């Protein structure tokens, strides 16, 4: 990411913060620059339903807040071992990008771009990144509230709380929360079939047979008649939570599928329109086509929620049941080490000072886990195939580099136009001086040198015949990448 792009993202982040912090009421638009832009996002009477499927806003039971309603049991307490933050559900989740999906400054920059590309598209983005705010009707669609202003809602300006709010009942900035995931169902309340992408989730909104609100659904079944082993809240065993299909809901992303059909469709190399929704992220489908999806393979949870091997692992502060080797840690580690550091620097102190858990070490924990996971994602070997030492002229060296993808999906995966990987090859002499380099990266300018031998792995998206070439154009008229 080049530094100018970083500055733009941070400016956008600050602008959205000033609007979101204003509260939940649909107040009259302010006359500052950001709201002047927002006013033009959705012309009156032209709003499109980008989220017609799955559970809609207006829940009978609110999504519980992680900070005030989950952490009291699933964080840490006095007497816990020093390693407890690394295995308890709340503290392993709180520094993750799942927990901070609504604080991510690059996400808000992308929302701004989406809204300017297609009026109101932010509704489709916010559904996944703030499920509590969306399901309670504080984006575009109304829940218990009066009809929302789609201009402000699509820009996230109707959300409750602020970026540095604690994840309590007054904040929608808790990202993908505990209670949201643990209320997900594989089918609708009347047996409707599952949707498989774009956060078209079915959320349980009925009383649990054990009493109270909706069941917390999870991969554990507890012995009947043993109250000392059962959790002190509503629960039910869910086979769905043991499957990768649970992750598919948000980790297969296509152009919005509106009531009128896909907003954008995929065209083949020859220009044929497939009429299929344009694929944006396909991490789950990539996993399906890998050996990991076979019966003897691994689920998404195996890598991204590994079982704790800590001899003192427990799921809650009561510490009554040892869970060594039987406690999926809510790390949700991926390839992101940069944004957690930004969020830590911008908001960690504010979250703590606003009554929240001290997350500074938890962001560091997430970064360390991401680096560890990245270190296992691929194996790289280099073999010298030919070497001619320098004599009267220059010598030569031929090196073959082999990269083996060890992950259960493409490498890199996810948000295609925002991710790339390359091979940086350096040859140094006996004194450590650099003799040759391919694919050099300048951290100060964010520039990758694309020399003739550079090998870059990325997805190049384009627009069919944008330049009148009869092909998929990945560059604009000025030669800059389209995406």
N, C-alpha and C positions, 0 to 999 in steps of 0.2 A: 504494500500500500504506500503510495507516494505521500510525502508530507503535505502537499496542498490538499489532497483528499482528506487526510486526517483533520486538517484545520476546518474544512467545510463540515465534516461530520460533527466536530465538537461545537461549532457555531450553531448547527441545527439542533444539537442536543440541548444547548442552553436556551434556544428559542422555544423549543417544545416544553422544557421545564417551566419557563415563565408562564406558559399558557396552562399547563396541566396543574400547576400548583394553585391555580385560582379556585379549585374546588369542583364540586359535582354539579352544581346548578347550571342550567343552560343560560348563562348570563349573556347580556348584549355583547356582541363582538367589540373588542377594543380596537383602537385606531392605530395600533403599532404596525410595524412592517410585516411581522409574521401573520397576524390575523388578516391583513390586507391580502396576503397571498392566499390564505385559507379560504377567504370569501369567494375566490374564483375557482375553487376545486370542484364544487358540485353546483352547477346552475340550478335554480329553483325548478322543481318539478321534473328533474331528469335523473333522479337517483335510480341506480340499478341494484337489484338484489344479488350481491356477490356471494351470499352465504345461505342458500335456500335449503340445505340438507342438514340432517342431524338435529340434535336438541337445540331448540331456539331459546332466546332470552325470555326471562320471566319465571325463574325457578321458584318452586315452593320452598325449597331449602337452600339457603345461601351456601356458597363454597366457603368452608371454614378457613380462617386466616392462619398461616403456618406459625407466625411469631407468637401470637397470643393464644392459639388453640391447639397447637401440636407440639411446640417446643418444650412445654412444661414437663412432658414425659419423654419426648424423643430427642432432646438435646443432651446437655450434661448437667451434673449437679455435684455438690460437695461429696467427697468420698469416691468419686469416679477415678479410674486409672487415667494417667496422663494421655494415653492413646485413645480415650473415648471419642474425641471429636472425629477421629478417622473411621469410626464404624457406626456411630449413632445416626439414625436416618436424617434428623434435622440438620445436624452440624456437617454431615457429609454432603448434603444437598445445598445448604445455604450459600456456599461460595460458587456453586456451579452456574453454568449459563442457563440451565433450566430455571433456577431460582431468580436469575437476573435477566430474563428474556425481555422484560419491559424496561430495563435500565440500559440496555445495550445502545450506545450512541450510533453505531453503524446501522442498527435496525431502524432507528428513527430517521436517519438519512435516507434509507431505502423506502420507508413509508412516504416521505416527502416526494421522492422521485415517482413512486407508484401513483400517488394522488395526482401528480402533474401529468403523468402519462395517460391515466384513465381516471376521470373524476370519481372520487369515492372509493377507490380500490383499497384504501387503508382499512376498511371494514374487514376485508378478507385477510389482511395481514394481522390485525389486532386480535382476531378470533383465537389464534394459536398463542400469541405472545402475552395476552392478558385474559385468559379464559374466565377469571372471576369477573372482571369488569365487563366483558362482552356478554356473559350469561346473565348478568344482573341488569343488562340494558343500558350500559353507559358508554356505548360506542355510537352506532347508528340506529339500530333497532331498539324499540322501547321494551323494557321489561315491566316493572311496576311504575315506571316514570311516564310522564307525558311524552308524546312523540318527540324524538330527538332532532336536533339540527344536524343534518348529515355533513355539513361543511365542517363544523367543529368536531363532530364525533369521529369522522374518518381521519382526522389529524390527531386524535387522541386527547383532545382538549376537554372532554367531559369526564375523564377518568378521575376517580377519587384518590386523593393523596398526592405524593410527589416522589421523585426519584430517591430521595434520602429518607422517605418514610419507613418506619418499621413495618414489617409485613403483618399488620394487625387488621381489625375489622374496618378501619377507616381508609385502607389503601388498596388500590388495584395494581400496585407495582410489584407484586410478589411473584410475577412470572408464572411458570407452570407449577402449580402448587400441589402439595401433598393430597389434599382432599379432592382436587380435580382428578388426578390420576387414579386415585383409589375409589372413585365413583364411576369409572368408565365401564361400559358394558359392550359385549361383542355385537349385540343386536338392539333394536329399539324396544320401547316398553310394550308394544303390541306385536312383537316379533318381526318388526321391519328389518330388512337385511342390513348388514354392516356396510358402511362406506369405508373406503380404503385410502383416502388421502385428504389433503386440504383441511385437516382438523375437523372434518365432518363427524364429530364424535357423538355417541349416545351416552348421556350422563344419567345415572340413576337418580330419580327424584321422588322416590316413594319411601314410606317408612320401612325400616328393617324389621323382619320377623322377630328379632330379639328385642325390639322396642326402640323408641326414639326416632332419630332421623334416618337418612339413607345408610345402608351398610357400608362400612369400609371394606372394599373388596381387595383381596390380596392372595398370595400363593400359599397361605397357611390354613390348615384345618386343625381346630383345637379339640381335645377330648371332651365329650359331653360329661357333665357332672364333675368337672374339675375347674371350678371357678378360679383357683389360684394360678392356673396356667392360661386362662383366657384373658384377652385384653379387656380393659374396663370401659370399652365403648362398643357400639354396634359393629358387627363383623360378619363376613360370610366368605367361604372359600371361593376363589375365582381361578379357574384353569386358564382363563384369558390372560391373566397377569403373569403366567409362566411362558407365554408365547411371544415371538417377535411381532406377531400381528398387532399387538398393543402399540408398538412403536410406529407401525406403518401409518397410523392415523395422521401423524404430523410429519413423518419423515419420507413420505411420498408427496410431493407438491407439484401441482399442475396449474396452468392458468385457470382463473376462476371459472367454474362450471355454473353458469347462470341458468335461470329458467328457460332462456332462449337458446341455450347451448353454450359451448366453450367460448370464452372471450377471445382467445387466440388459438389457432390450430397449428399442428405440426405439418410442415411440408418436407417432402423428400428431396434428395439431391437433384432430381429431374424436374422439380416444381410441382409434383403431384400433391394435392392437398388431401391428407389422410382423414380430415374431419375429426381427428383425435385432439383432445386438449394438449396444448404445448407442454412438454415436461420441463419443469424447473429444477426439481430435485428428485432423485430416484434411488436414494440410499437403500430403502427397503427392497425394491425390485432388484437392485444389484446384489444384495445379500441372497435373495431367492435364487439367483443364477450362479451362486458360488457353491463350493463344496461344503461350506459351513451350514447350508440349509438342509443338507441331507440328514437322515435319521441319526447318524453317528456324529453329526457336526455340532455347531454351537449356535445359540440364540443371540440376539442383540444383548440381552441381559448378561450373558456369560462374560462378555468383554467390558460392557459399560456399567455393569452393576456386579462386580465380582464378589464372591463370597469372602467374608472376613475370616482370616486364619488367626486372628488375635486370640490368644488363650483366654482373654477376659471379655470377649465380645458379648454384648447384650443389646437388645433392641430398645430398652427404655431404662429410666433411672431407677426402677425398682430392683433391677439386677437379680431377679429371681430365677431366670432361665438362661443358662449359658448357651450361646448361639455360635460357638466356634465352628467354622465351616458350614454354617447354616443360616447366614445372615447376609443377604445381598446388600452391599454397601451402595448408598445412593450417590455415587461419585458422578455419574453421567459425564465422565471425562471424554473429551474428543480431541480435536487438534487446535483448540483455541487457547493460546497462552497470552495473547496481547490484550484482548478486551477485558478479561478479569482484572488485569493490572490497572487498566484505565478506570474501571468501576470502583476498584478499591481506593484509588487516589481521589476520586471525585466524591464518593458517597459513603464509604465505610464509617467514617467518623460521624457523619450526620445520622446514619441509621442507628448507631450506638447511642448518640446523644438524644435521639428521639424515642428512646425506650426500647430499642432493639438489641439483639444479641451482638456481641463484638465479632464482626465478620472479617476484620483485617487478616487474622491468621487463616481464616477459612478460604479467602481468595488465594492466599499463598499456597494452601493445600491443594486447591483446584489446579493452579498453574503447575505444581510439581507433578500431580497425577497426569495432566495432559502431556507433559514432557516425557514422562515414563511410558505412556501409551504410544506416543509418537516414536519413541525409540524401538518399539517392537513392531511397528506397522510395516516395515520393509527390511529386507536384508540386502546389503549392497556389497558386491565383490568386484575387485579390479584385477585384471590379468594382463601382464605385459606380453604382447604378442610378438613384438619386434623391437630391437634396440640397436641403433648404430651410433657409437660414441663419436663425439666431435673430433675431427682431425684438422685438416687444412680448411675445412668448411664446417657448416653447422651439422650437428648430429640430428637424429630423428628417434622418435619413440612412439610406438603404436600401442595403445591401451584399450582393452575391451572392458566395458563396465556392464555388469548385470544387476538388475534390480528385480527382486522377487517380492511381490505384494503379499504380505502375510495377513492383511486385514480381510474382513468378510464382505468387502464391497470395493468399489473403485477407489483408487488412490491418486489424487484426492477425490473425496466424495462431497456431497452436500450442495451448497449454494454455488453453482457452477461458475458464474462469471466473477465470483469473489475469491476463488481459490485456484492456485496453480502450484506445481512442484517442478523443480528442475535439478539437474545434476551439475554441481559445481566441482570441476576437476582442477586441481592445483598440482603442479610439479615444482618441487623445491630441490636445491642442491644440498650438499652435505652440510653447509653452514646455515641452512634454513632460509636462504634467500629464494624468493619466488622467481622461477625461470619461465613458467608458462601457466596461463589460467584460461579456462573456458567457462562461460556463463558466470562472469563476475557480478556480484551484487554490491551496490553502493548503498549502505544503510542510511547515509546522510540525505541522499536525494531520493531513495526508493527506486533507483534505476537498475534494471537487469540488462546486462550487456548480451545481446543476441548475436554472438559471433557465429560463423558458419558451422561450428561443431557443437553448438549448444543444443542440449536436448531438454525440451520443456514439455511437461504433461499438464494439459488443461483442456477445458471444453470451450470451443469457440462458437458462440451463438451469433446469429445474424438475421437479417430480414431478406426474404426472397426478392430478388430483382430490384433492390433498393436503388442501385446505381444504373439500372438498365442493362445489366450484364447478362441476364438470363441465368444467373446462378444465385447462390446464397451469399450475400455480401456481408462480410464481417467487419469491414471498414467503411467509414463515411467518406464523403468527397475529399476531405482533408487528409485522408490516410490514417485517421485515428480509429482505434477499436470502437465498434458500435456499442459494445457492452463493457 
